[in-house]
Every structure is written in C-alpha cells, then in structure tokens.
C-alpha cells in the first residue's frame, strides 16, 4: 500500500504523544487537546504531512478524542454526584451553537490563522495556569440571561478553534463565578461532550484539499491518530493519577504553564514565518 511508508512512523510518534498526553492529564488535570493539538502539528509536519489543512486536521482529531474521554469523565463524575446539571442544561444550547459556528470558521480559515489563534489563546491559558488564583471572583453564581447568552457561545467557539474540550475555559470560568473546584471540573467534562460532539460531526463531513494529508484521514479527522491516542491515554492516565498522589502538583503545573507558553510562542513563530 502506498500509504504504509508514512503510516508506520506516524503511528510510532502517536504512541509517544498519547502516552505523554495521558500522563499529563492524570498528573495535572489538564485537558488533552491543549497537548494534542501542538503535538499533532509537530508530528505531522516532521513526517511531511504539512498540507494546507494541517491545523484543521489537528483540531478535528483532538476533538474526536475528547468526545470519548469527556463521556467517560462525565459518567465517572456523575456517579459521585459532582456534575451540576442545572449549569450544564442552561449552557448547553449556547455552547453547542458556538461550537458549530467554530467548525464553520475553522474550515474556512487558513492554517496559519488557526496557528495564530491557538498561539494567542495558549499564552493566555498558560499565564492563567501559572498565576491565576482560586479566590478570584467575578460573581457569586454563574451568569444567566444575557450574560449566559453571550458567554456560552464564546466558550464553545473558542474551544473549537483551539481543538480543546470544556476544561481549559470552562473550569476557570466557573471558578470565577464561585463554583467549587470539584463541581467545576465535573461540569466542564459535560461542556466537553457538548463542544466535541457536534464539532466532530461537522469536521467529518468536511472536504479538505487532499494535498499532503496524513494517511487515514476522513474529512478532517485522522482515524489512526484518534485510535492510538484513545488507547494510550487509557493506559497512561492512571499512571499520572498515581504520580499526582506522591508529587506536589503546584510547581509541576507552573512548569507545564511555562511549557505551554513556549509551545504557543513557537506556534506564533511558525505562523509568522509560514
């Protein structure tokens, strides 16, 4: 098969990426997409799959993994009664609408523009992860009415443009509105299902330019990457959880924040030079 020469080294790199992402998710509680998108971008680029739809493929494939991991996370949190279903129901329509708009925008943008968006938002998230405080507050309860109508689509929209689930934006937002941390994490997993589900359907139905696509790409979703990442994170995420119980996660989180900022700056550099 003509694609096998590209498929085997791609699978080898994906095994490493999946293992790393799983450990980080378990250790630091960070969403997989914030790691997977730049990792996919680097791996596919190194292997020569750097066509005009590269960034869209990275976003779509990351979101495809989030469908699976978010559903499992919601089920686990719900068994412990941690999911705030009132917040989830109230914000669902707006988040889903924003995610759908995000897919339309993402497929219409050039890869360079998506790199810039990821870079800028990645720096903001890294700075918040490094310096944000859990006692910061914008209000005593989650916005309703006009506030929710504005903020919920923005959350879904920005998440799709970064290829991430509900945690990276949803957890800080809920903490700023006085939702306790364990409930915020659990409910943000539900945001991840709402964001990733409709967006992946849209990306699967897309028709990218076939130039230099990674083998096994359906629409904008790379199937081999999806399967390998799911398998590896199932194996390695529990390792990260065990490490979290024997290590102080706070300095590690700041190290990861610095790493994220460097990755985001590198994405901006590549966009500038590309």
C-alpha positions as protocol buffer text, in pm:
chain_id: "A"
residue {
  index: 1
  type: UNK
  ca { x: 0 y: 0 z: 0 }
}
residue {
  index: 2
  type: UNK
  ca { x: 144 y: 341 z: -90 }
}
residue {
  index: 3
  type: UNK
  ca { x: 46 y: 494 z: 241 }
}
residue {
  index: 4
  type: UNK
  ca { x: 227 y: 240 z: 464 }
}
residue {
  index: 5
  type: UNK
  ca { x: 562 y: 417 z: 437 }
}
residue {
  index: 6
  type: UNK
  ca { x: 403 y: 722 z: 602 }
}
residue {
  index: 7
  type: UNK
  ca { x: 168 y: 533 z: 834 }
}
residue {
  index: 8
  type: UNK
  ca { x: 423 y: 334 z: 1037 }
}
residue {
  index: 9
  type: UNK
  ca { x: 644 y: 627 z: 1151 }
}
residue {
  index: 10
  type: UNK
  ca { x: 327 y: 829 z: 1217 }
}
residue {
  index: 11
  type: UNK
  ca { x: 194 y: 554 z: 1445 }
}
residue {
  index: 12
  type: UNK
  ca { x: 526 y: 540 z: 1633 }
}
residue {
  index: 13
  type: UNK
  ca { x: 515 y: 914 z: 1703 }
}
residue {
  index: 14
  type: UNK
  ca { x: 149 y: 896 z: 1802 }
}
residue {
  index: 15
  type: UNK
  ca { x: 222 y: 627 z: 2060 }
}
residue {
  index: 16
  type: UNK
  ca { x: 467 y: 863 z: 2231 }
}
residue {
  index: 17
  type: UNK
  ca { x: 227 y: 1157 z: 2207 }
}
residue {
  index: 18
  type: UNK
  ca { x: -60 y: 954 z: 2352 }
}
residue {
  index: 19
  type: UNK
  ca { x: 149 y: 829 z: 2642 }
}
residue {
  index: 20
  type: UNK
  ca { x: 269 y: 1182 z: 2725 }
}
residue {
  index: 21
  type: UNK
  ca { x: -80 y: 1332 z: 2699 }
}
residue {
  index: 22
  type: UNK
  ca { x: -229 y: 1063 z: 2922 }
}
residue {
  index: 23
  type: UNK
  ca { x: 29 y: 1109 z: 3197 }
}
residue {
  index: 24
  type: UNK
  ca { x: -13 y: 1489 z: 3191 }
}
residue {
  index: 25
  type: UNK
  ca { x: -392 y: 1461 z: 3201 }
}
residue {
  index: 26
  type: UNK
  ca { x: -377 y: 1234 z: 3505 }
}
residue {
  index: 27
  type: UNK
  ca { x: -99 y: 1427 z: 3680 }
}
residue {
  index: 28
  type: UNK
  ca { x: -210 y: 1787 z: 3626 }
}
residue {
  index: 29
  type: UNK
  ca { x: -576 y: 1757 z: 3526 }
}
residue {
  index: 30
  type: UNK
  ca { x: -511 y: 1946 z: 3201 }
}
residue {
  index: 31
  type: UNK
  ca { x: -729 y: 1878 z: 2901 }
}
residue {
  index: 32
  type: UNK
  ca { x: -580 y: 1655 z: 2634 }
}
residue {
  index: 33
  type: UNK
  ca { x: -641 y: 1899 z: 2350 }
}
residue {
  index: 34
  type: UNK
  ca { x: -403 y: 2160 z: 2486 }
}
residue {
  index: 35
  type: UNK
  ca { x: -126 y: 1900 z: 2448 }
}
residue {
  index: 36
  type: UNK
  ca { x: -254 y: 1707 z: 2148 }
}
residue {
  index: 37
  type: UNK
  ca { x: -302 y: 1992 z: 1901 }
}
residue {
  index: 38
  type: UNK
  ca { x: 60 y: 2118 z: 1906 }
}
residue {
  index: 39
  type: UNK
  ca { x: 188 y: 1760 z: 1930 }
}
residue {
  index: 40
  type: UNK
  ca { x: -12 y: 1654 z: 1624 }
}
residue {
  index: 41
  type: UNK
  ca { x: 104 y: 1966 z: 1440 }
}
residue {
  index: 42
  type: UNK
  ca { x: 468 y: 1890 z: 1512 }
}
residue {
  index: 43
  type: UNK
  ca { x: 445 y: 1518 z: 1433 }
}
residue {
  index: 44
  type: UNK
  ca { x: 255 y: 1559 z: 1106 }
}
residue {
  index: 45
  type: UNK
  ca { x: 484 y: 1843 z: 997 }
}
residue {
  index: 46
  type: UNK
  ca { x: 801 y: 1643 z: 1066 }
}
residue {
  index: 47
  type: UNK
  ca { x: 663 y: 1350 z: 867 }
}
residue {
  index: 48
  type: UNK
  ca { x: 585 y: 1573 z: 569 }
}
residue {
  index: 49
  type: UNK
  ca { x: 206 y: 1589 z: 609 }
}
residue {
  index: 50
  type: UNK
  ca { x: 206 y: 1968 z: 615 }
}
residue {
  index: 51
  type: UNK
  ca { x: -68 y: 2042 z: 364 }
}
residue {
  index: 52
  type: UNK
  ca { x: -296 y: 2347 z: 372 }
}
residue {
  index: 53
  type: UNK
  ca { x: -549 y: 2171 z: 602 }
}
residue {
  index: 54
  type: UNK
  ca { x: -293 y: 2061 z: 863 }
}
residue {
  index: 55
  type: UNK
  ca { x: -415 y: 2275 z: 1152 }
}
residue {
  index: 56
  type: UNK
  ca { x: -778 y: 2183 z: 1087 }
}
residue {
  index: 57
  type: UNK
  ca { x: -683 y: 1813 z: 1100 }
}
residue {
  index: 58
  type: UNK
  ca { x: -506 y: 1867 z: 1432 }
}
residue {
  index: 59
  type: UNK
  ca { x: -809 y: 2044 z: 1581 }
}
residue {
  index: 60
  type: UNK
  ca { x: -1061 y: 1791 z: 1448 }
}
residue {
  index: 61
  type: UNK
  ca { x: -864 y: 1486 z: 1560 }
}
residue {
  index: 62
  type: UNK
  ca { x: -808 y: 1631 z: 1906 }
}
residue {
  index: 63
  type: UNK
  ca { x: -1181 y: 1699 z: 1941 }
}
residue {
  index: 64
  type: UNK
  ca { x: -1261 y: 1344 z: 1828 }
}
residue {
  index: 65
  type: UNK
  ca { x: -1058 y: 1206 z: 2119 }
}
residue {
  index: 66
  type: UNK
  ca { x: -1236 y: 1447 z: 2353 }
}
residue {
  index: 67
  type: UNK
  ca { x: -1578 y: 1301 z: 2262 }
}
residue {
  index: 68
  type: UNK
  ca { x: -1468 y: 970 z: 2409 }
}
residue {
  index: 69
  type: UNK
  ca { x: -1274 y: 1095 z: 2710 }
}
residue {
  index: 70
  type: UNK
  ca { x: -1539 y: 1352 z: 2808 }
}
residue {
  index: 71
  type: UNK
  ca { x: -1821 y: 1097 z: 2805 }
}
residue {
  index: 72
  type: UNK
  ca { x: -1619 y: 865 z: 3031 }
}
residue {
  index: 73
  type: UNK
  ca { x: -1532 y: 1157 z: 3259 }
}
residue {
  index: 74
  type: UNK
  ca { x: -1895 y: 1273 z: 3289 }
}
residue {
  index: 75
  type: UNK
  ca { x: -2008 y: 920 z: 3374 }
}
residue {
  index: 76
  type: UNK
  ca { x: -1741 y: 889 z: 3642 }
}
residue {
  index: 77
  type: UNK
  ca { x: -1815 y: 1230 z: 3796 }
}
residue {
  index: 78
  type: UNK
  ca { x: -2190 y: 1175 z: 3781 }
}
residue {
  index: 79
  type: UNK
  ca { x: -2160 y: 855 z: 3985 }
}
residue {
  index: 80
  type: UNK
  ca { x: -2013 y: 1075 z: 4258 }
}
residue {
  index: 81
  type: UNK
  ca { x: -2289 y: 1335 z: 4220 }
}
residue {
  index: 82
  type: UNK
  ca { x: -2043 y: 1606 z: 4116 }
}
residue {
  index: 83
  type: UNK
  ca { x: -2198 y: 1722 z: 3786 }
}
residue {
  index: 84
  type: UNK
  ca { x: -2409 y: 2039 z: 3813 }
}
residue {
  index: 85
  type: UNK
  ca { x: -2684 y: 1950 z: 3567 }
}
residue {
  index: 86
  type: UNK
  ca { x: -2856 y: 2288 z: 3606 }
}
residue {
  index: 87
  type: UNK
  ca { x: -2546 y: 2467 z: 3475 }
}
residue {
  index: 88
  type: UNK
  ca { x: -2496 y: 2207 z: 3204 }
}
residue {
  index: 89
  type: UNK
  ca { x: -2855 y: 2228 z: 3077 }
}
residue {
  index: 90
  type: UNK
  ca { x: -2860 y: 2607 z: 3092 }
}
residue {
  index: 91
  type: UNK
  ca { x: -2535 y: 2649 z: 2898 }
}
residue {
  index: 92
  type: UNK
  ca { x: -2570 y: 2356 z: 2654 }
}
residue {
  index: 93
  type: UNK
  ca { x: -2754 y: 2527 z: 2367 }
}
residue {
  index: 94
  type: UNK
  ca { x: -2525 y: 2829 z: 2359 }
}
residue {
  index: 95
  type: UNK
  ca { x: -2209 y: 2617 z: 2379 }
}
residue {
  index: 96
  type: UNK
  ca { x: -2329 y: 2385 z: 2102 }
}
residue {
  index: 97
  type: UNK
  ca { x: -2417 y: 2683 z: 1882 }
}
residue {
  index: 98
  type: UNK
  ca { x: -2076 y: 2840 z: 1938 }
}
residue {
  index: 99
  type: UNK
  ca { x: -1906 y: 2508 z: 1860 }
}
residue {
  index: 100
  type: UNK
  ca { x: -2099 y: 2473 z: 1533 }
}
residue {
  index: 101
  type: UNK
  ca { x: -2002 y: 2826 z: 1430 }
}
residue {
  index: 102
  type: UNK
  ca { x: -1643 y: 2744 z: 1528 }
}
residue {
  index: 103
  type: UNK
  ca { x: -1634 y: 2450 z: 1285 }
}
residue {
  index: 104
  type: UNK
  ca { x: -1757 y: 2671 z: 1002 }
}
residue {
  index: 105
  type: UNK
  ca { x: -1498 y: 2936 z: 1081 }
}
residue {
  index: 106
  type: UNK
  ca { x: -1214 y: 2685 z: 1130 }
}
residue {
  index: 107
  type: UNK
  ca { x: -1273 y: 2511 z: 797 }
}
residue {
  index: 108
  type: UNK
  ca { x: -1282 y: 2847 z: 620 }
}
residue {
  index: 109
  type: UNK
  ca { x: -962 y: 2988 z: 771 }
}
residue {
  index: 110
  type: UNK
  ca { x: -608 y: 2928 z: 654 }
}
residue {
  index: 111
  type: UNK
  ca { x: -396 y: 2702 z: 872 }
}
residue {
  index: 112
  type: UNK
  ca { x: -172 y: 3000 z: 953 }
}
residue {
  index: 113
  type: UNK
  ca { x: -463 y: 3194 z: 1103 }
}
residue {
  index: 114
  type: UNK
  ca { x: -556 y: 2898 z: 1324 }
}
residue {
  index: 115
  type: UNK
  ca { x: -195 y: 2876 z: 1442 }
}
residue {
  index: 116
  type: UNK
  ca { x: -212 y: 3242 z: 1545 }
}
residue {
  index: 117
  type: UNK
  ca { x: -540 y: 3188 z: 1732 }
}
residue {
  index: 118
  type: UNK
  ca { x: -401 y: 2883 z: 1912 }
}
residue {
  index: 119
  type: UNK
  ca { x: -82 y: 3071 z: 1997 }
}
residue {
  index: 120
  type: UNK
  ca { x: -256 y: 3375 z: 2144 }
}
residue {
  index: 121
  type: UNK
  ca { x: -514 y: 3177 z: 2344 }
}
residue {
  index: 122
  type: UNK
  ca { x: -245 y: 2930 z: 2454 }
}
residue {
  index: 123
  type: UNK
  ca { x: -38 y: 3213 z: 2603 }
}
residue {
  index: 124
  type: UNK
  ca { x: -345 y: 3344 z: 2789 }
}
residue {
  index: 125
  type: UNK
  ca { x: -423 y: 2998 z: 2930 }
}
residue {
  index: 126
  type: UNK
  ca { x: -59 y: 2945 z: 3025 }
}
residue {
  index: 127
  type: UNK
  ca { x: -46 y: 3274 z: 3213 }
}
residue {
  index: 128
  type: UNK
  ca { x: -370 y: 3192 z: 3395 }
}
residue {
  index: 129
  type: UNK
  ca { x: -239 y: 2845 z: 3485 }
}
residue {
  index: 130
  type: UNK
  ca { x: 83 y: 2997 z: 3621 }
}
residue {
  index: 131
  type: UNK
  ca { x: -53 y: 3299 z: 3806 }
}
residue {
  index: 132
  type: UNK
  ca { x: -430 y: 3255 z: 3844 }
}
residue {
  index: 133
  type: UNK
  ca { x: -571 y: 3228 z: 4195 }
}
residue {
  index: 134
  type: UNK
  ca { x: -870 y: 3021 z: 4303 }
}
residue {
  index: 135
  type: UNK
  ca { x: -1003 y: 3306 z: 4518 }
}
residue {
  index: 136
  type: UNK
  ca { x: -1053 y: 3541 z: 4218 }
}
residue {
  index: 137
  type: UNK
  ca { x: -1423 y: 3612 z: 4164 }
}
residue {
  index: 138
  type: UNK
  ca { x: -1638 y: 3789 z: 3904 }
}
residue {
  index: 139
  type: UNK
  ca { x: -1964 y: 3696 z: 4075 }
}
residue {
  index: 140
  type: UNK
  ca { x: -2127 y: 3466 z: 4327 }
}
residue {
  index: 141
  type: UNK
  ca { x: -2314 y: 3249 z: 4077 }
}
residue {
  index: 142
  type: UNK
  ca { x: -2297 y: 3155 z: 3711 }
}
residue {
  index: 143
  type: UNK
  ca { x: -2445 y: 3417 z: 3475 }
}
residue {
  index: 144
  type: UNK
  ca { x: -2796 y: 3371 z: 3341 }
}
residue {
  index: 145
  type: UNK
  ca { x: -3000 y: 3567 z: 3088 }
}
residue {
  index: 146
  type: UNK
  ca { x: -2799 y: 3798 z: 2863 }
}
residue {
  index: 147
  type: UNK
  ca { x: -2467 y: 3713 z: 3028 }
}
residue {
  index: 148
  type: UNK
  ca { x: -2511 y: 3342 z: 2961 }
}
residue {
  index: 149
  type: UNK
  ca { x: -2642 y: 3408 z: 2610 }
}
residue {
  index: 150
  type: UNK
  ca { x: -2319 y: 3592 z: 2526 }
}
residue {
  index: 151
  type: UNK
  ca { x: -2065 y: 3384 z: 2717 }
}
residue {
  index: 152
  type: UNK
  ca { x: -2182 y: 3030 z: 2633 }
}
residue {
  index: 153
  type: UNK
  ca { x: -2138 y: 3058 z: 2252 }
}
residue {
  index: 154
  type: UNK
  ca { x: -1800 y: 3227 z: 2301 }
}
residue {
  index: 155
  type: UNK
  ca { x: -1686 y: 2935 z: 2519 }
}
residue {
  index: 156
  type: UNK
  ca { x: -1789 y: 2679 z: 2253 }
}
residue {
  index: 157
  type: UNK
  ca { x: -1646 y: 2887 z: 1969 }
}
residue {
  index: 158
  type: UNK
  ca { x: -1303 y: 2944 z: 2126 }
}
residue {
  index: 159
  type: UNK
  ca { x: -1275 y: 2581 z: 2235 }
}
residue {
  index: 160
  type: UNK
  ca { x: -1326 y: 2453 z: 1879 }
}
residue {
  index: 161
  type: UNK
  ca { x: -1073 y: 2699 z: 1739 }
}
residue {
  index: 162
  type: UNK
  ca { x: -819 y: 2553 z: 1983 }
}
residue {
  index: 163
  type: UNK
  ca { x: -929 y: 2189 z: 1949 }
}
residue {
  index: 164
  type: UNK
  ca { x: -994 y: 2157 z: 2323 }
}
residue {
  index: 165
  type: UNK
  ca { x: -1280 y: 2041 z: 2544 }
}
residue {
  index: 166
  type: UNK
  ca { x: -1460 y: 2222 z: 2820 }
}
residue {
  index: 167
  type: UNK
  ca { x: -1193 y: 2223 z: 3089 }
}
residue {
  index: 168
  type: UNK
  ca { x: -943 y: 2483 z: 2974 }
}
residue {
  index: 169
  type: UNK
  ca { x: -1200 y: 2764 z: 2954 }
}
residue {
  index: 170
  type: UNK
  ca { x: -1493 y: 2616 z: 3145 }
}
residue {
  index: 171
  type: UNK
  ca { x: -1318 y: 2541 z: 3475 }
}
residue {
  index: 172
  type: UNK
  ca { x: -1162 y: 2890 z: 3515 }
}
residue {
  index: 173
  type: UNK
  ca { x: -1494 y: 3049 z: 3418 }
}
residue {
  index: 174
  type: UNK
  ca { x: -1689 y: 2852 z: 3678 }
}
residue {
  index: 175
  type: UNK
  ca { x: -1427 y: 2918 z: 3946 }
}
residue {
  index: 176
  type: UNK
  ca { x: -1457 y: 3290 z: 3875 }
}
residue {
  index: 177
  type: UNK
  ca { x: -1830 y: 3256 z: 3942 }
}
residue {
  index: 178
  type: UNK
  ca { x: -1791 y: 3075 z: 4274 }
}
residue {
  index: 179
  type: UNK
  ca { x: -1849 y: 2714 z: 4161 }
}
residue {
  index: 180
  type: UNK
  ca { x: -1645 y: 2481 z: 4382 }
}
residue {
  index: 181
  type: UNK
  ca { x: -1350 y: 2318 z: 4208 }
}
residue {
  index: 182
  type: UNK
  ca { x: -1466 y: 1954 z: 4203 }
}
residue {
  index: 183
  type: UNK
  ca { x: -1807 y: 2057 z: 4066 }
}
residue {
  index: 184
  type: UNK
  ca { x: -1646 y: 2287 z: 3809 }
}
residue {
  index: 185
  type: UNK
  ca { x: -1419 y: 2007 z: 3682 }
}
residue {
  index: 186
  type: UNK
  ca { x: -1707 y: 1760 z: 3663 }
}
residue {
  index: 187
  type: UNK
  ca { x: -1943 y: 2001 z: 3486 }
}
residue {
  index: 188
  type: UNK
  ca { x: -1670 y: 2113 z: 3243 }
}
residue {
  index: 189
  type: UNK
  ca { x: -1641 y: 1750 z: 3131 }
}
residue {
  index: 190
  type: UNK
  ca { x: -2004 y: 1784 z: 3023 }
}
residue {
  index: 191
  type: UNK
  ca { x: -1912 y: 2101 z: 2836 }
}
residue {
  index: 192
  type: UNK
  ca { x: -1652 y: 1887 z: 2656 }
}
residue {
  index: 193
  type: UNK
  ca { x: -1919 y: 1647 z: 2529 }
}
residue {
  index: 194
  type: UNK
  ca { x: -2133 y: 1937 z: 2404 }
}
residue {
  index: 195
  type: UNK
  ca { x: -1836 y: 2104 z: 2233 }
}
residue {
  index: 196
  type: UNK
  ca { x: -1676 y: 1799 z: 2074 }
}
residue {
  index: 197
  type: UNK
  ca { x: -1985 y: 1603 z: 1963 }
}
residue {
  index: 198
  type: UNK
  ca { x: -2136 y: 1842 z: 1705 }
}
residue {
  index: 199
  type: UNK
  ca { x: -1798 y: 1980 z: 1601 }
}
residue {
  index: 200
  type: UNK
  ca { x: -1659 y: 1636 z: 1514 }
}
residue {
  index: 201
  type: UNK
  ca { x: -1966 y: 1561 z: 1303 }
}
residue {
  index: 202
  type: UNK
  ca { x: -1905 y: 1884 z: 1114 }
}
residue {
  index: 203
  type: UNK
  ca { x: -1536 y: 1807 z: 1066 }
}
residue {
  index: 204
  type: UNK
  ca { x: -1609 y: 1450 z: 947 }
}
residue {
  index: 205
  type: UNK
  ca { x: -1842 y: 1590 z: 680 }
}
residue {
  index: 206
  type: UNK
  ca { x: -1578 y: 1839 z: 564 }
}
residue {
  index: 207
  type: UNK
  ca { x: -1389 y: 1805 z: 239 }
}
residue {
  index: 208
  type: UNK
  ca { x: -1031 y: 1930 z: 280 }
}
residue {
  index: 209
  type: UNK
  ca { x: -783 y: 1966 z: 0 }
}
residue {
  index: 210
  type: UNK
  ca { x: -623 y: 1622 z: -39 }
}
residue {
  index: 211
  type: UNK
  ca { x: -272 y: 1766 z: -65 }
}
residue {
  index: 212
  type: UNK
  ca { x: -25 y: 1605 z: 182 }
}
residue {
  index: 213
  type: UNK
  ca { x: -293 y: 1468 z: 416 }
}
residue {
  index: 214
  type: UNK
  ca { x: -187 y: 1215 z: 683 }
}
residue {
  index: 215
  type: UNK
  ca { x: -295 y: 861 z: 584 }
}
residue {
  index: 216
  type: UNK
  ca { x: -631 y: 751 z: 721 }
}
residue {
  index: 217
  type: UNK
  ca { x: -787 y: 1098 z: 726 }
}
residue {
  index: 218
  type: UNK
  ca { x: -1168 y: 1103 z: 697 }
}
residue {
  index: 219
  type: UNK
  ca { x: -1299 y: 1453 z: 642 }
}
residue {
  index: 220
  type: UNK
  ca { x: -1067 y: 1644 z: 874 }
}
residue {
  index: 221
  type: UNK
  ca { x: -1034 y: 1365 z: 1135 }
}
residue {
  index: 222
  type: UNK
  ca { x: -729 y: 1138 z: 1127 }
}
residue {
  index: 223
  type: UNK
  ca { x: -855 y: 793 z: 1228 }
}
residue {
  index: 224
  type: UNK
  ca { x: -518 y: 630 z: 1316 }
}
residue {
  index: 225
  type: UNK
  ca { x: -430 y: 922 z: 1544 }
}
residue {
  index: 226
  type: UNK
  ca { x: -771 y: 906 z: 1711 }
}
residue {
  index: 227
  type: UNK
  ca { x: -745 y: 532 z: 1783 }
}
residue {
  index: 228
  type: UNK
  ca { x: -385 y: 539 z: 1906 }
}
residue {
  index: 229
  type: UNK
  ca { x: -440 y: 839 z: 2134 }
}
residue {
  index: 230
  type: UNK
  ca { x: -752 y: 686 z: 2292 }
}
residue {
  index: 231
  type: UNK
  ca { x: -571 y: 357 z: 2356 }
}
residue {
  index: 232
  type: UNK
  ca { x: -259 y: 519 z: 2502 }
}
residue {
  index: 233
  type: UNK
  ca { x: -439 y: 767 z: 2727 }
}
residue {
  index: 234
  type: UNK
  ca { x: -648 y: 484 z: 2874 }
}
residue {
  index: 235
  type: UNK
  ca { x: -322 y: 313 z: 2969 }
}
residue {
  index: 236
  type: UNK
  ca { x: -116 y: 609 z: 3090 }
}
residue {
  index: 237
  type: UNK
  ca { x: -368 y: 846 z: 3253 }
}
residue {
  index: 238
  type: UNK
  ca { x: -387 y: 623 z: 3566 }
}
residue {
  index: 239
  type: UNK
  ca { x: -6 y: 647 z: 3589 }
}
residue {
  index: 240
  type: UNK
  ca { x: -38 y: 1024 z: 3604 }
}
residue {
  index: 241
  type: UNK
  ca { x: -307 y: 999 z: 3872 }
}
residue {
  index: 242
  type: UNK
  ca { x: -80 y: 781 z: 4085 }
}
residue {
  index: 243
  type: UNK
  ca { x: 208 y: 1027 z: 4039 }
}
residue {
  index: 244
  type: UNK
  ca { x: -21 y: 1312 z: 4146 }
}
residue {
  index: 245
  type: UNK
  ca { x: -68 y: 1144 z: 4485 }
}
residue {
  index: 246
  type: UNK
  ca { x: 305 y: 1131 z: 4555 }
}
residue {
  index: 247
  type: UNK
  ca { x: 418 y: 1462 z: 4400 }
}
residue {
  index: 248
  type: UNK
  ca { x: 333 y: 1829 z: 4460 }
}
residue {
  index: 249
  type: UNK
  ca { x: 132 y: 1927 z: 4152 }
}
residue {
  index: 250
  type: UNK
  ca { x: 155 y: 2305 z: 4203 }
}
residue {
  index: 251
  type: UNK
  ca { x: 516 y: 2356 z: 4085 }
}
residue {
  index: 252
  type: UNK
  ca { x: 460 y: 2099 z: 3810 }
}
residue {
  index: 253
  type: UNK
  ca { x: 160 y: 2299 z: 3693 }
}
residue {
  index: 254
  type: UNK
  ca { x: 374 y: 2611 z: 3669 }
}
residue {
  index: 255
  type: UNK
  ca { x: 637 y: 2420 z: 3475 }
}
residue {
  index: 256
  type: UNK
  ca { x: 367 y: 2299 z: 3238 }
}
residue {
  index: 257
  type: UNK
  ca { x: 234 y: 2654 z: 3209 }
}
residue {
  index: 258
  type: UNK
  ca { x: 581 y: 2771 z: 3102 }
}
residue {
  index: 259
  type: UNK
  ca { x: 597 y: 2481 z: 2856 }
}
residue {
  index: 260
  type: UNK
  ca { x: 254 y: 2575 z: 2717 }
}
residue {
  index: 261
  type: UNK
  ca { x: 360 y: 2938 z: 2670 }
}
residue {
  index: 262
  type: UNK
  ca { x: 674 y: 2827 z: 2485 }
}
residue {
  index: 263
  type: UNK
  ca { x: 469 y: 2595 z: 2262 }
}
residue {
  index: 264
  type: UNK
  ca { x: 223 y: 2877 z: 2191 }
}
residue {
  index: 265
  type: UNK
  ca { x: 508 y: 3117 z: 2109 }
}
residue {
  index: 266
  type: UNK
  ca { x: 658 y: 2859 z: 1876 }
}
residue {
  index: 267
  type: UNK
  ca { x: 320 y: 2823 z: 1703 }
}
residue {
  index: 268
  type: UNK
  ca { x: 314 y: 3200 z: 1654 }
}
residue {
  index: 269
  type: UNK
  ca { x: 671 y: 3192 z: 1521 }
}
residue {
  index: 270
  type: UNK
  ca { x: 581 y: 2926 z: 1266 }
}
residue {
  index: 271
  type: UNK
  ca { x: 275 y: 3120 z: 1157 }
}
residue {
  index: 272
  type: UNK
  ca { x: 487 y: 3435 z: 1118 }
}
residue {
  index: 273
  type: UNK
  ca { x: 750 y: 3252 z: 912 }
}
residue {
  index: 274
  type: UNK
  ca { x: 499 y: 3047 z: 715 }
}
